Amino acid sequence: MTVSSLATPAQAEARPDRPGATELRLAAFAAHRRARFPLGPLTLFTGPSGSGKTGALRAYEALARLGGGAALGEVFPDPVACVPERARPDAQRRRGFRIGCTVDGPEGPVRLEVAVQAEPELRIVGERLTAGGVTLLETALRDPGRRVVQAAWHTAGSSPVTRGPLPDDRLGTALLPLRVAGRTDGERRVLAAAEQMVVALRSVYACDPSPRRMRAATPLGAGRLLRGCDNLAEVLWRTRSECGHRYAHLVTAVRAGCAGPVTDVLAEPLGDGTVRALLDRGDGVRTHLGLLGDGELRYLALALVLLTGPGVLEVDPAGEVPAALQTLTVLADGLDRGLDVRQAGELVRLAARMCERGHIRLVGAVGEAVPVCEEPGVTVVDLTP
């Protein structure tokens, strides 16, 4: 694995005022062992098929869902597939996997490590939250017969730690605000670090546009873009009137990535409660999006994702934290799937411009043919063996 980053010195030295993940660690997960991946505002995993790109993004999404409070069984419906292939069970026939990340922000770097038992039954068997060399939360499975882990969190009061049980199917870090009162400086430090971690993890949108489902007219509804971008026409209908400046950037991006002239991107109601999307060619001809190729549709959908935000995308950010203190992270496996080299290059350049502004981050996986290494601000993680 090789890593390169073209971030400016100012970007490297500035302490972020909004939490963001700076490292993904896969101590033992699927094809990865003892792996550490740096994450920047724009990170692209590259490498041949089977090198572990999808596994890395899957682990990131799993951490995000756990940070949002999801139950372990929802996050890992097939946990055995996450266990390294050659991992042998211990004397109690247990096998599992370990993942973690670092989030930097106002509280400085905060590290999270999670150990998950996949067999014989799915459960979290250990978790550690640390910052500044201090262990703020640590959990361990003490009694396999009980569905809880023993937790100890930093107090720094009359007692250095407080102990208590936590469920073994939820991330303890996400539960701390319900258990820690914040009476001492130590407890307030725990809560601040946990909040920073959870805010960064919850503000994640996993996106995989499906051209087949994007071709049909869609009903008008909430106007939040689904993971597969099925309701692309509905979202175009909504966003066109909300921010003309940003929509103009979308039209420019579509013009650069779609064949033929493009003067506008439109959505029109059909009178039956549905809406369809069109490209205005500028000479009286309007092309229904259903007639576009798969690559053009994926390109358009991904450009829309990069130019919008949590209010448009189907994501559940931390509602108790102001939007100005959050950064949305888009996960895009197969970012270049179906795209030609020109489209992929345009999309990466658009992502670089948007990520530089700070309101959005992108972690994507691309093939070996995408020219990404020369783009300023891109952190490239090359998984080529």
C-alpha positions as CSV (number, residue, x, y, z in Angstrom):
1,M,0.0,0.0,0.0
2,T,1.2,3.5,-0.8
3,V,-0.2,6.8,0.3
4,S,0.3,10.2,-1.2
5,S,-1.2,13.6,-0.3
6,L,-1.0,16.9,-1.9
7,A,-2.6,18.9,0.9
8,T,-1.1,22.3,1.5
9,P,1.0,23.0,4.6
10,A,-1.7,25.4,5.9
11,Q,-4.3,22.6,5.6
12,A,-2.0,20.2,7.5
13,E,-1.2,22.7,10.3
14,A,-4.7,24.1,10.9
15,R,-6.7,22.6,13.7
16,P,-10.2,21.9,12.3
17,D,-13.2,23.6,13.9
18,R,-15.5,20.9,12.5
19,P,-14.9,17.2,13.4
20,G,-13.6,15.0,10.6
21,A,-12.1,11.5,10.4
22,T,-8.3,11.6,9.8
23,E,-7.5,7.9,9.9
24,L,-9.2,4.6,9.4
25,R,-7.7,1.5,11.1
26,L,-8.5,-2.1,10.2
27,A,-6.6,-4.2,12.7
28,A,-8.4,-7.3,11.4
29,F,-11.3,-6.8,9.0
30,A,-12.0,-8.9,5.8
31,A,-8.9,-8.7,3.6
32,H,-7.1,-6.2,5.9
33,R,-4.8,-6.8,8.8
34,R,-2.9,-4.1,10.8
35,A,-3.9,-1.6,8.1
36,R,-3.9,2.2,8.8
37,F,-5.4,4.5,6.1
38,P,-5.0,8.3,6.3
39,L,-8.2,10.3,5.5
40,G,-8.2,13.8,4.1
41,P,-11.0,16.1,3.0
42,L,-10.9,14.1,-0.3
43,T,-9.6,10.6,-0.1
44,L,-9.6,8.1,-3.0
45,F,-8.8,4.4,-2.5
46,T,-7.4,2.9,-5.7
47,G,-6.1,-0.5,-6.7
48,P,-7.0,-3.6,-8.7
49,S,-10.2,-5.6,-8.1
50,G,-9.9,-7.6,-4.8
51,S,-7.4,-5.3,-3.2
52,G,-9.8,-4.3,-0.4
53,K,-11.2,-0.9,-1.5
54,T,-14.8,-1.9,-0.9
55,G,-13.9,-3.5,2.5
56,A,-12.3,-0.3,3.7
57,L,-15.4,1.8,2.8
58,R,-17.7,-0.9,4.3
59,A,-15.8,-0.6,7.6
60,Y,-16.0,3.2,7.5
61,E,-19.8,3.0,6.9
62,A,-20.1,0.4,9.7
63,L,-18.4,2.8,12.2
64,A,-20.7,5.6,11.0
65,R,-23.9,3.6,11.6
66,L,-22.7,2.5,15.0
67,G,-21.9,6.1,15.8
68,G,-25.5,6.9,14.9
69,G,-26.8,4.4,17.4
70,A,-27.6,1.5,15.1
71,A,-27.7,-2.0,16.6
72,L,-24.8,-4.3,15.8
73,G,-27.0,-6.8,14.0
74,E,-28.4,-4.1,11.7
75,V,-24.8,-2.9,10.8
76,F,-23.4,-6.4,10.3
77,P,-26.1,-8.7,8.9
78,D,-23.4,-11.2,7.8
79,P,-20.6,-10.6,10.4
80,V,-18.7,-13.8,9.5
81,A,-17.9,-12.2,6.1
82,C,-16.0,-9.4,8.0
83,V,-13.7,-11.9,9.8
84,P,-10.3,-12.3,8.1
85,E,-10.4,-15.5,6.1
86,R,-7.5,-17.2,7.8
87,A,-8.4,-16.1,11.3
88,R,-8.6,-19.2,13.6
89,P,-11.0,-19.5,16.5
90,D,-9.7,-19.4,20.1
91,A,-10.3,-22.1,22.7
92,Q,-13.9,-21.0,23.1
93,R,-14.4,-21.1,19.3
94,R,-14.6,-17.3,19.1
95,R,-13.7,-15.3,16.0
96,G,-14.1,-11.7,15.2
97,F,-12.7,-8.5,13.8
98,R,-11.4,-5.1,15.0
99,I,-11.9,-1.6,13.4
100,G,-11.3,1.9,14.5
101,C,-10.7,5.5,13.5
102,T,-9.4,8.9,14.6
103,V,-11.4,12.0,14.5
104,D,-9.8,15.4,14.7
105,G,-11.6,18.6,15.8
106,P,-11.8,21.2,18.5
107,E,-10.9,18.6,21.2
108,G,-7.8,17.4,19.3
109,P,-7.4,13.9,17.9
110,V,-9.8,11.4,19.4
111,R,-9.2,7.7,18.8
112,L,-11.9,4.9,18.8
113,E,-11.2,1.2,18.7
114,V,-13.9,-1.5,18.5
115,A,-13.5,-5.2,18.8
116,V,-16.5,-7.3,17.6
117,Q,-17.1,-11.0,18.1
118,A,-18.7,-12.6,15.1
119,E,-18.8,-16.2,16.2
120,P,-20.4,-18.0,18.0
121,E,-22.7,-14.9,18.6
122,L,-22.5,-11.3,17.4
123,R,-21.5,-8.8,20.2
124,I,-19.1,-6.0,20.9
125,V,-16.5,-7.4,23.3
126,G,-14.3,-4.4,23.7
127,E,-14.2,-0.6,23.0
128,R,-11.7,2.1,23.8
129,L,-12.0,5.9,23.4
130,T,-8.8,7.8,24.0
131,A,-7.6,11.4,23.6
132,G,-4.3,13.0,24.5
133,G,-3.0,9.7,25.8
134,V,-5.9,9.4,28.3
135,T,-8.3,6.5,28.1
136,L,-11.7,8.1,28.4
137,L,-13.8,5.0,27.9
138,E,-13.0,1.4,28.0
139,T,-15.3,-1.6,27.8
140,A,-14.6,-5.4,28.1
141,L,-16.7,-8.6,28.1
142,R,-16.4,-10.0,31.6
143,D,-19.3,-12.5,31.7
144,P,-20.1,-14.2,28.3
145,G,-23.4,-15.3,29.8
146,R,-24.7,-11.8,30.1
147,R,-25.5,-9.5,27.2
148,V,-23.6,-6.5,28.6
149,V,-20.0,-5.3,28.7
150,Q,-18.3,-3.8,31.8
151,A,-17.5,-0.1,31.1
152,A,-15.2,2.3,32.8
153,W,-15.1,6.0,32.0
154,H,-12.8,8.8,33.0
155,T,-14.0,10.8,36.0
156,A,-11.0,12.6,37.5
157,G,-13.1,13.4,40.6
158,S,-13.0,11.7,44.0
159,S,-12.7,8.4,42.0
160,P,-10.5,8.3,38.8
161,V,-13.1,6.2,36.9
162,T,-16.8,5.3,37.1
163,R,-17.9,1.8,36.2
164,G,-21.1,0.4,35.0
165,P,-22.7,-2.0,32.4
166,L,-23.4,-1.1,28.8
167,P,-25.3,-3.2,26.2
168,D,-23.1,-5.4,24.0
169,D,-24.9,-4.6,20.8
170,R,-24.4,-0.8,20.8
171,L,-21.4,1.5,20.5
172,G,-20.7,2.7,24.1
173,T,-19.3,6.0,22.8
174,A,-22.7,6.9,21.4
175,L,-24.4,6.0,24.7
176,L,-22.1,8.1,26.9
177,P,-24.4,11.2,26.9
178,L,-27.1,9.1,28.5
179,R,-24.8,7.7,31.3
180,V,-22.3,10.5,32.1
181,A,-23.6,13.5,34.1
182,G,-20.7,15.9,33.3
183,R,-20.2,16.9,36.9
184,T,-16.4,16.9,36.9
185,D,-13.8,18.2,34.5
186,G,-12.9,14.6,33.6
187,E,-16.5,13.7,32.8
188,R,-16.9,16.9,30.7
189,R,-13.8,15.9,28.8
190,V,-15.3,12.5,28.1
191,L,-18.5,14.0,26.8
192,A,-16.7,16.5,24.6
193,A,-14.6,13.7,23.0
194,A,-17.5,11.4,22.6
195,E,-19.6,14.2,20.9
196,Q,-16.7,15.0,18.5
197,M,-16.5,11.3,17.5
198,V,-20.2,10.8,17.1
199,V,-20.8,14.1,15.2
200,A,-18.1,13.1,12.7
201,L,-19.5,9.5,12.3
202,R,-23.1,10.4,12.1
203,S,-22.6,13.0,9.3
204,V,-22.0,10.3,6.7
205,Y,-23.9,9.7,3.4
206,A,-23.2,6.4,1.6
207,C,-24.0,6.9,-2.1
208,D,-24.2,4.4,-5.0
209,P,-26.4,5.7,-7.8
210,S,-28.4,3.1,-9.7
211,P,-29.0,4.3,-13.3
212,R,-31.8,1.7,-13.8
213,R,-33.9,3.2,-11.0
214,M,-33.1,6.8,-11.9
215,R,-34.7,6.6,-15.4
216,A,-38.3,6.6,-14.3
217,A,-40.5,9.5,-13.2
218,T,-40.7,9.7,-9.4
219,P,-43.4,10.9,-7.0
220,L,-43.1,14.2,-5.3
221,G,-42.2,13.8,-1.6
222,A,-39.7,15.0,0.9
223,G,-37.1,15.7,-1.7
224,R,-34.2,14.0,0.1
225,L,-31.9,12.1,-2.2
226,L,-31.9,8.4,-1.5
227,R,-28.8,6.3,-1.4
228,G,-29.4,4.9,-4.9
229,C,-30.5,8.3,-6.2
230,D,-33.8,6.7,-7.4
231,N,-35.6,10.0,-6.8
232,L,-33.1,12.2,-8.7
233,A,-35.9,14.0,-10.7
234,E,-37.7,14.9,-7.5
235,V,-34.6,16.3,-5.9
236,L,-33.8,18.4,-9.0
237,W,-37.3,19.8,-8.9
238,R,-36.7,20.8,-5.3
239,T,-33.2,22.2,-5.4
240,R,-33.6,24.3,-8.6
241,S,-35.6,26.9,-6.7
242,E,-33.7,26.7,-3.4
243,C,-30.2,27.9,-4.5
244,G,-29.8,29.3,-8.0
245,H,-26.0,29.8,-7.6
246,R,-25.4,26.2,-6.6
247,Y,-27.7,25.0,-9.3
248,A,-25.8,26.9,-11.9
249,H,-22.7,25.1,-10.8
250,L,-24.6,21.8,-11.3
251,V,-25.5,22.8,-14.8
252,T,-21.9,23.6,-15.5
253,A,-20.7,20.3,-14.2
254,V,-23.3,18.4,-16.2
255,R,-22.3,20.2,-19.3
256,A,-18.7,19.0,-18.8
257,G,-19.7,15.4,-18.2
258,C,-22.5,14.7,-20.6
259,A,-22.4,14.3,-24.4
260,G,-23.9,17.0,-26.5
261,P,-24.8,20.6,-25.7
262,V,-26.4,21.3,-22.3
263,T,-27.9,24.7,-21.4
264,D,-30.0,23.6,-18.4
265,V,-31.1,20.7,-16.2
266,L,-34.8,20.7,-15.6
267,A,-37.5,18.8,-13.8
268,E,-41.1,18.9,-14.9
269,P,-44.3,17.7,-13.2
270,L,-46.4,15.2,-15.3
271,G,-49.8,15.9,-13.8
272,D,-50.1,12.6,-12.0
273,G,-48.1,13.5,-8.9
274,T,-44.8,12.5,-10.5
275,V,-41.9,14.5,-12.0
276,R,-39.3,13.7,-14.6
277,A,-35.9,15.2,-15.3
278,L,-34.7,16.6,-18.6
279,L,-31.6,18.1,-20.2
280,D,-32.3,21.3,-22.2
281,R,-30.1,21.2,-25.3
282,G,-30.6,24.9,-26.1
283,D,-32.2,24.5,-29.5
284,G,-35.7,23.6,-28.5
285,V,-34.8,20.0,-27.8
286,R,-35.2,18.5,-24.4
287,T,-33.7,15.1,-23.6
288,H,-35.4,12.9,-21.0
289,L,-32.8,11.6,-18.5
290,G,-34.1,8.1,-19.2
291,L,-32.4,8.3,-22.6
292,L,-29.0,9.0,-21.1
293,G,-26.3,6.4,-20.8
294,D,-25.5,4.8,-17.4
295,G,-22.3,6.7,-17.1
296,E,-24.0,10.0,-17.7
297,L,-26.6,9.3,-15.1
298,R,-24.1,8.3,-12.5
299,Y,-22.0,11.3,-13.2
300,L,-25.0,13.7,-12.9
301,A,-26.2,12.1,-9.7
302,L,-22.7,12.2,-8.1
303,A,-22.3,15.8,-9.1
304,L,-25.6,16.6,-7.5
305,V,-24.5,14.9,-4.3
306,L,-21.3,17.0,-4.2
307,L,-23.1,20.2,-4.7
308,T,-25.8,19.7,-2.1
309,G,-25.7,18.9,1.7
310,P,-27.5,17.3,4.6
311,G,-30.7,19.1,4.0
312,V,-31.0,17.4,0.6
313,L,-29.3,14.1,1.1
314,E,-30.9,11.2,3.0
315,V,-28.7,11.5,6.1
316,D,-29.3,11.9,9.8
317,P,-26.7,14.5,11.1
318,A,-26.4,15.4,14.8
319,G,-29.4,17.6,15.3
320,E,-28.1,19.0,18.6
321,V,-25.0,20.5,16.9
322,P,-25.3,23.5,14.6
323,A,-24.9,22.7,10.9
324,A,-22.0,25.2,10.7
325,L,-20.0,22.9,13.0
326,Q,-20.6,19.7,11.0
327,T,-19.1,18.4,7.8
328,L,-20.9,15.9,5.6
329,T,-18.8,12.9,4.5
330,V,-19.8,11.2,1.3
331,L,-18.8,7.5,0.9
332,A,-18.8,6.4,-2.7
333,D,-17.7,2.9,-3.5
334,G,-17.1,2.6,-7.3
335,L,-16.9,6.3,-7.7
336,D,-15.9,5.8,-11.3
337,R,-18.1,2.9,-12.1
338,G,-19.6,3.3,-15.6
339,L,-17.7,6.6,-16.2
340,D,-15.2,7.2,-18.9
341,V,-11.8,8.7,-18.1
342,R,-13.0,12.3,-18.9
343,Q,-16.1,12.0,-16.7
344,A,-14.1,10.5,-13.9
345,G,-11.5,13.3,-14.1
346,E,-14.2,16.0,-14.1
347,L,-15.9,14.4,-11.1
348,V,-12.6,14.3,-9.1
349,R,-11.9,17.9,-9.9
350,L,-15.4,19.0,-8.8
351,A,-14.9,17.0,-5.6
352,A,-11.6,18.7,-5.0
353,R,-13.1,22.1,-5.3
354,M,-16.1,21.3,-3.1
355,C,-14.0,19.6,-0.4
356,E,-11.6,22.5,-0.3
357,R,-14.5,24.7,0.8
358,G,-14.9,22.6,3.9
359,H,-18.7,21.8,3.9
360,I,-18.2,18.3,2.5
361,R,-15.7,15.5,2.5
362,L,-15.5,12.5,0.2
363,V,-14.1,9.0,0.6
364,G,-14.3,7.1,-2.6
365,A,-13.0,4.0,-4.3
366,V,-11.8,4.2,-7.9
367,G,-10.1,1.9,-10.4
368,E,-6.5,2.0,-11.5
369,A,-7.2,3.9,-14.7
370,V,-8.5,7.1,-13.1
371,P,-6.0,10.0,-13.2
372,V,-6.3,11.2,-9.6
373,C,-2.7,11.4,-8.3
374,E,-2.0,14.8,-9.9
375,E,-5.1,16.5,-8.5
376,P,-4.2,19.0,-5.7
377,G,-5.7,18.2,-2.3
378,V,-6.4,14.5,-3.0
379,T,-5.2,11.9,-0.5
380,V,-4.6,8.8,-2.6
381,V,-4.4,5.4,-0.9
382,D,-3.0,2.9,-3.4
383,L,-3.9,-0.7,-2.3
384,T,-2.0,-2.3,-5.2
385,P,-0.1,-5.3,-3.7
